Amino acid sequence: MKRAIVIALSWAGALALSLGYLAIGWGVDDALGGRAWGSWWIALAGVAGSAGAAWLVSAIGGREMARLEPKARHRLVAHVFALGPSERTRERAGRIVNSATDGVERVAAYKGTFLAPMIASLTVPLIVVLFVGAAIDSVSAGFLAIAIPLVPACVLGFRKAFKPVSTRYRGASRALAAKELDAIQGLGALVLMNAGRPMGERLAEAAEEVRSKVMSYLAGNQLILLVIDSVFSLGVTTGAVALALIRTGAGAMSPGGALSLVLLSSIMLDPLDRIGQFFYIGMGGMAASREIKRFTSQEPVVVEAEGASAPAVLPEPGAVELSGVDFSYDGTTPVLRGADLRIGPGEHVALAGPSGAGKSTVSAILQGFRRPDAGAARIDGVDLAGAPLEWVRARTGVVE
């Protein structure tokens, strides 16, 4: 709904500015004819209306970004917890942190402040052409209409050409974040093993790779802006001036109408003025959105049973039990086979054994991150298979 409001406001702003430019042309004709400029208030109202619409679009975009960012971050973090520790470790912690901070911020900026205004700006040239045809000269409107498909074609072409650059930059940025967090988490071990310098060198190499990708990104951005300013913007403006002179010489429009035509042609350049935003906000936001979507599309190993509800009464408060539990990660190699364990209220029990004996597996089952292939796991006498995952995890405290 807010996206539709932003698009409507952008259209209204373009129409208001078009009316203001038309009134300026009327003023020129009035001055040449020795008359007072009676339509000055229309020009003023048009400019003010356009400015007001632009302010509202910016304000709505800022609020939408502020709404989307925490919502997307909470969704990503909730998925991290839903995956559980065994599945979460497939992704390096630094990459997840980068996605949950910088990535989420980029997605919120893309969806909140860029997408709707960009859609609106791509359709503004059509509105301007219709306005020119109705208020000034239909032939001139027909010639201006030739430029309409060039704008979206340019945007799509630039997106296709520089999408790999954006993807490589996001990948390098996430890799650097992962390495930095790895270094911080293992700082004590690095000091003990005197491995701080090699790690610093690896971080420097990763930072240099990110810098290189950023420079490539910016170089492409500046190159495209140069092409746009020197070819498209200049071409459209020059074409509008030539068209205005020709049609004025043919008696099809007044000098004021010619000025209005040139001014209105500048509004058609609005999508091209957003190309810079397209590189920084648009492509960065789309790349971040893809990486977040890939992460959140991972299915948790354990999903909540349909119709699960928290028990109203606890059959055995404080009891923890495994009864005849079989478990295998790959379906072929058993980790637990017929495991039985009962811990009563107030008991302190330590599970000891070699690596791979199943200690972490027992912990994962009791936290609800894994389901037994056979048998049952119970907390407070409640079978975890039929209990809500939130309830299960609220009954346990884990330090890892």
C-alpha positions as CSV (number, residue, x, y, z in Angstrom):
1,M,0.0,0.0,0.0
2,K,2.8,2.4,0.9
3,R,4.5,1.6,-2.3
4,A,1.4,2.6,-4.3
5,I,1.2,5.9,-2.3
6,V,4.8,6.7,-3.1
7,I,4.3,6.0,-6.8
8,A,1.1,8.2,-6.8
9,L,2.9,11.0,-5.0
10,S,5.8,10.8,-7.5
11,W,3.3,11.1,-10.3
12,A,1.5,14.0,-8.6
13,G,4.8,15.8,-8.1
14,A,5.7,15.3,-11.8
15,L,2.3,16.7,-12.9
16,A,2.6,19.6,-10.6
17,L,6.1,20.5,-11.9
18,S,4.9,20.1,-15.4
19,L,2.0,22.6,-14.8
20,G,4.5,25.0,-13.2
21,Y,6.8,24.8,-16.3
22,L,3.8,25.4,-18.5
23,A,2.8,28.4,-16.5
24,I,6.3,29.8,-16.9
25,G,5.9,29.5,-20.7
26,W,2.6,31.4,-20.4
27,G,4.5,34.1,-18.5
28,V,7.0,34.4,-21.4
29,D,4.2,34.8,-23.9
30,D,2.5,37.4,-21.6
31,A,5.8,39.3,-21.4
32,L,6.3,39.3,-25.2
33,G,2.7,40.4,-25.7
34,G,3.1,43.3,-23.2
35,R,0.6,41.7,-20.7
36,A,0.9,41.1,-17.0
37,W,1.8,37.6,-15.9
38,G,-1.5,36.5,-14.5
39,S,-0.5,32.8,-14.1
40,W,2.4,33.4,-11.8
41,W,0.5,31.7,-8.9
42,I,0.1,28.5,-11.0
43,A,3.9,28.3,-11.5
44,L,4.5,28.9,-7.8
45,A,1.9,26.4,-6.8
46,G,3.3,23.8,-9.2
47,V,6.8,24.1,-7.9
48,A,5.6,24.1,-4.3
49,G,3.4,21.0,-5.0
50,S,6.3,19.2,-6.6
51,A,8.6,20.0,-3.6
52,G,5.9,18.9,-1.2
53,A,5.4,15.6,-3.0
54,A,9.1,15.0,-3.0
55,W,9.3,15.7,0.7
56,L,6.5,13.3,1.4
57,V,8.1,10.6,-0.7
58,S,11.3,11.0,1.2
59,A,9.5,10.9,4.6
60,I,7.5,7.8,3.7
61,G,10.6,6.1,2.4
62,G,12.5,6.9,5.6
63,R,9.7,5.5,7.8
64,E,9.3,2.4,5.6
65,M,13.1,1.8,5.9
66,A,12.9,2.1,9.7
67,R,10.0,-0.4,9.7
68,L,11.5,-2.9,7.4
69,E,15.0,-3.1,8.9
70,P,14.1,-4.5,12.4
71,K,11.5,-6.7,10.9
72,A,13.9,-8.3,8.4
73,R,16.6,-8.6,11.1
74,H,14.3,-10.3,13.5
75,R,13.2,-12.7,10.8
76,L,16.8,-13.6,10.0
77,V,17.8,-14.0,13.6
78,A,14.7,-16.1,14.3
79,H,15.7,-18.3,11.4
80,V,19.2,-18.7,12.9
81,F,17.6,-20.0,16.1
82,A,15.2,-22.2,14.2
83,L,18.1,-23.8,12.3
84,G,19.8,-24.7,15.6
85,P,23.6,-24.9,16.3
86,S,24.3,-28.0,14.2
87,E,22.8,-26.5,11.0
88,R,23.9,-22.9,11.7
89,T,27.6,-23.9,11.8
90,R,27.4,-24.6,8.1
91,E,27.6,-20.8,7.6
92,R,30.5,-18.9,9.1
93,A,29.4,-16.7,11.9
94,G,30.9,-13.6,10.4
95,R,28.8,-14.1,7.2
96,I,25.6,-14.3,9.2
97,V,26.5,-11.2,11.2
98,N,27.3,-9.3,8.0
99,S,24.0,-10.3,6.5
100,A,22.1,-9.4,9.7
101,T,23.7,-5.9,9.9
102,D,25.0,-4.5,6.7
103,G,22.9,-6.8,4.5
104,V,19.6,-6.1,6.2
105,E,20.3,-2.4,6.1
106,R,20.9,-2.5,2.4
107,V,17.7,-4.5,1.8
108,A,15.7,-2.1,3.9
109,A,17.1,0.9,2.0
110,Y,16.4,-0.8,-1.3
111,K,12.8,-1.7,-0.6
112,G,12.0,1.4,1.5
113,T,13.6,4.3,-0.3
114,F,14.6,3.1,-3.8
115,L,12.2,0.6,-5.3
116,A,8.9,2.6,-5.4
117,P,10.5,5.9,-6.5
118,M,12.4,4.1,-9.2
119,I,9.3,2.5,-10.5
120,A,7.6,5.8,-10.5
121,S,10.5,7.6,-12.3
122,L,10.4,5.0,-15.1
123,T,6.8,5.9,-15.8
124,V,7.2,9.7,-15.4
125,P,8.4,10.2,-19.1
126,L,5.1,8.7,-20.3
127,I,3.2,11.2,-18.1
128,V,5.3,14.1,-19.5
129,V,4.7,13.0,-23.1
130,L,1.0,12.9,-22.6
131,F,1.1,16.3,-20.9
132,V,3.1,17.8,-23.8
133,G,0.7,16.3,-26.3
134,A,-2.4,17.7,-24.5
135,A,-1.1,21.1,-23.5
136,I,1.6,22.1,-26.1
137,D,2.1,20.1,-29.3
138,S,1.1,16.5,-30.2
139,V,3.9,16.3,-32.9
140,S,6.5,17.2,-30.4
141,A,5.1,14.7,-27.9
142,G,5.4,12.0,-30.6
143,F,9.1,12.8,-31.1
144,L,9.8,12.9,-27.3
145,A,8.0,9.5,-27.0
146,I,10.9,7.9,-28.9
147,A,13.1,8.4,-25.9
148,I,10.7,6.6,-23.5
149,P,11.9,3.0,-24.1
150,L,15.6,4.1,-24.0
151,V,15.5,4.7,-20.2
152,P,14.3,1.3,-19.0
153,A,16.5,-0.3,-21.6
154,C,19.6,1.5,-20.2
155,V,18.7,0.6,-16.6
156,L,18.2,-3.1,-17.5
157,G,21.4,-3.1,-19.5
158,F,23.4,-1.6,-16.7
159,R,22.0,-4.0,-14.2
160,K,22.9,-7.0,-16.4
161,A,26.4,-5.6,-17.1
162,F,27.3,-4.8,-13.5
163,K,25.4,-7.5,-11.6
164,P,28.5,-9.7,-11.4
165,V,30.5,-6.8,-9.9
166,S,27.9,-6.2,-7.3
167,T,27.8,-9.9,-6.4
168,R,31.6,-10.2,-6.2
169,Y,31.7,-7.1,-3.9
170,R,29.1,-8.6,-1.5
171,G,30.9,-11.9,-1.5
172,A,34.2,-10.3,-0.7
173,S,32.6,-8.1,2.0
174,R,31.0,-11.1,3.7
175,A,34.2,-13.1,3.5
176,L,36.1,-10.3,5.2
177,A,33.5,-10.0,8.0
178,A,33.7,-13.8,8.5
179,K,37.5,-13.7,8.8
180,E,37.4,-10.7,11.2
181,L,35.0,-12.4,13.5
182,D,37.0,-15.6,13.4
183,A,40.1,-13.7,14.4
184,I,38.2,-12.0,17.3
185,Q,36.7,-15.3,18.5
186,G,40.1,-17.0,18.4
187,L,42.2,-14.1,19.7
188,G,43.4,-16.1,22.7
189,A,44.4,-19.1,20.7
190,L,46.2,-16.8,18.2
191,V,48.2,-15.2,21.0
192,L,49.2,-18.5,22.5
193,M,50.3,-19.9,19.1
194,N,52.0,-16.7,18.1
195,A,49.8,-16.7,15.0
196,G,48.6,-13.1,15.2
197,R,50.9,-11.8,12.4
198,P,49.8,-14.4,9.8
199,M,46.2,-13.8,10.7
200,G,46.7,-10.1,10.3
201,E,48.2,-10.6,6.9
202,R,45.2,-12.7,5.8
203,L,42.9,-10.0,7.0
204,A,44.9,-7.4,5.1
205,E,44.6,-9.5,1.9
206,A,40.9,-9.8,2.4
207,A,40.5,-6.1,3.0
208,E,42.5,-5.3,-0.1
209,E,40.2,-7.6,-2.1
210,V,37.2,-5.7,-0.8
211,R,38.9,-2.4,-1.6
212,S,39.6,-3.7,-5.1
213,K,35.9,-4.7,-5.6
214,V,34.7,-1.4,-4.3
215,M,37.0,0.5,-6.7
216,S,35.7,-1.6,-9.6
217,Y,32.2,-0.9,-8.4
218,L,32.7,2.8,-8.2
219,A,34.6,2.9,-11.5
220,G,31.7,1.3,-13.3
221,N,29.3,3.7,-11.6
222,Q,31.3,6.8,-12.7
223,L,31.7,5.5,-16.2
224,I,28.0,5.0,-16.6
225,L,27.2,8.4,-15.1
226,L,29.7,10.0,-17.6
227,V,28.0,8.2,-20.5
228,I,24.6,9.3,-19.3
229,D,25.5,12.9,-18.8
230,S,27.4,13.2,-22.0
231,V,25.1,11.2,-24.3
232,F,21.6,10.7,-23.0
233,S,21.1,13.9,-20.9
234,L,22.7,16.1,-23.4
235,G,21.1,14.4,-26.3
236,V,17.5,14.7,-24.9
237,T,18.0,18.3,-24.0
238,T,19.6,19.2,-27.3
239,G,16.9,17.3,-29.1
240,A,14.2,19.1,-27.2
241,V,15.8,22.5,-28.0
242,A,16.0,21.6,-31.7
243,L,12.4,20.4,-31.7
244,A,11.2,23.5,-30.0
245,L,13.0,25.8,-32.6
246,I,11.6,23.8,-35.5
247,R,8.0,23.7,-34.3
248,T,8.2,27.4,-33.3
249,G,9.5,28.3,-36.8
250,A,6.6,26.3,-38.3
251,G,4.1,28.3,-36.2
252,A,3.0,25.2,-34.2
253,M,3.8,26.7,-30.9
254,S,4.6,30.0,-29.2
255,P,8.0,31.0,-27.8
256,G,6.6,30.4,-24.3
257,G,5.5,27.0,-25.4
258,A,8.9,26.3,-26.8
259,L,10.5,27.2,-23.4
260,S,8.0,25.0,-21.6
261,L,8.8,22.1,-24.0
262,V,12.5,22.3,-23.1
263,L,11.8,22.6,-19.4
264,L,9.4,19.6,-19.6
265,S,12.0,17.5,-21.4
266,S,14.2,17.8,-18.3
267,I,11.6,15.9,-16.2
268,M,12.0,13.0,-18.6
269,L,15.6,12.7,-17.4
270,D,14.5,11.8,-13.8
271,P,15.1,8.0,-14.2
272,L,18.6,8.7,-15.5
273,D,19.3,10.9,-12.5
274,R,18.6,7.9,-10.3
275,I,21.2,5.7,-12.0
276,G,23.7,6.6,-9.3
277,Q,21.3,5.4,-6.7
278,F,20.7,2.3,-8.8
279,F,24.3,1.3,-8.4
280,Y,24.7,2.0,-4.7
281,I,21.3,1.3,-3.3
282,G,19.6,-0.8,-6.0
283,M,22.2,-3.4,-6.9
284,G,23.7,-3.5,-3.4
285,G,20.2,-4.1,-2.0
286,M,19.3,-6.8,-4.6
287,A,22.6,-8.7,-3.9
288,A,22.0,-8.5,-0.1
289,S,18.4,-9.7,-0.6
290,R,19.6,-12.7,-2.6
291,E,22.1,-13.8,0.0
292,I,19.5,-13.4,2.8
293,K,16.9,-15.3,0.9
294,R,19.4,-18.1,0.3
295,F,20.0,-18.3,4.0
296,T,16.4,-18.1,5.2
297,S,15.3,-20.7,2.6
298,Q,17.2,-23.4,4.5
299,E,14.7,-25.7,6.0
300,P,15.3,-26.4,9.8
301,V,15.9,-30.1,10.5
302,V,13.2,-30.0,13.2
303,V,9.9,-28.3,12.7
304,E,7.1,-27.9,15.2
305,A,4.5,-30.6,15.2
306,E,1.1,-29.5,13.8
307,G,-1.3,-28.5,16.6
308,A,1.5,-28.5,19.2
309,S,0.5,-26.7,22.4
310,A,2.2,-26.0,25.7
311,P,1.2,-28.5,28.4
312,A,-1.1,-27.1,31.1
313,V,0.2,-29.6,33.7
314,L,3.7,-31.0,34.0
315,P,3.6,-34.7,34.8
316,E,7.2,-34.8,36.3
317,P,8.5,-31.3,37.0
318,G,12.3,-31.1,36.9
319,A,12.8,-34.6,35.3
320,V,14.9,-35.2,32.1
321,E,14.6,-38.5,30.3
322,L,15.7,-40.3,27.2
323,S,13.8,-43.6,26.6
324,G,15.1,-46.1,24.0
325,V,16.5,-43.4,21.8
326,D,18.0,-44.2,18.4
327,F,19.6,-41.5,16.4
328,S,21.7,-41.2,13.2
329,Y,22.8,-38.0,11.3
330,D,23.0,-39.6,7.9
331,G,20.6,-42.5,8.3
332,T,23.3,-45.2,8.1
333,T,25.8,-44.6,10.9
334,P,24.2,-44.8,14.4
335,V,25.3,-42.3,17.0
336,L,22.8,-43.4,19.7
337,R,21.3,-46.8,19.9
338,G,18.7,-47.6,22.6
339,A,19.9,-44.8,24.8
340,D,18.3,-44.5,28.2
341,L,18.9,-41.7,30.6
342,R,16.9,-40.4,33.5
343,I,17.9,-37.3,35.6
344,G,15.6,-36.5,38.5
345,P,14.9,-33.1,40.0
346,G,18.0,-31.7,41.8
347,E,20.4,-34.3,40.3
348,H,23.7,-33.2,38.8
349,V,24.9,-35.5,36.0
350,A,28.0,-35.2,33.7
351,L,28.1,-37.1,30.4
352,A,31.7,-38.1,29.7
353,G,33.1,-39.9,26.7
354,P,35.4,-39.7,23.7
355,S,34.7,-37.3,20.8
356,G,31.8,-38.7,18.7
357,A,30.3,-40.7,21.6
358,G,27.0,-38.7,21.3
359,K,27.3,-36.1,24.1
360,S,26.5,-33.1,21.9
361,T,23.8,-35.2,20.2
362,V,22.0,-35.8,23.5
363,S,22.2,-32.1,24.2
364,A,20.8,-31.2,20.7
365,I,17.9,-33.7,21.2
366,L,17.0,-32.3,24.6
367,Q,17.0,-28.7,23.2
368,G,14.7,-29.7,20.4
369,F,17.2,-29.2,17.6
370,R,17.1,-32.9,16.7
371,R,14.4,-35.6,16.8
372,P,15.2,-39.2,17.8
373,D,14.8,-41.7,15.0
374,A,13.2,-44.0,17.6
375,G,12.3,-43.7,21.3
376,A,11.3,-40.5,23.1
377,A,12.9,-37.5,24.8
378,R,11.0,-35.9,27.7
379,I,11.5,-32.8,29.9
380,D,9.2,-32.4,32.9
381,G,7.6,-35.7,31.8
382,V,6.4,-34.1,28.5
383,D,7.3,-35.8,25.2
384,L,9.3,-33.2,23.2
385,A,7.9,-34.5,19.9
386,G,4.5,-33.1,20.6
387,A,5.5,-29.9,22.5
388,P,6.0,-26.4,20.9
389,L,9.7,-25.7,20.2
390,E,9.5,-22.4,22.0
391,W,8.3,-24.2,25.1
392,V,11.0,-26.8,24.8
393,R,13.8,-24.3,24.5
394,A,12.4,-22.2,27.3
395,R,12.8,-25.2,29.6
396,T,16.5,-25.5,29.1
397,G,19.5,-23.3,29.7
398,V,22.6,-24.0,27.6
399,V,26.2,-22.7,27.8
400,E,28.4,-23.6,24.9
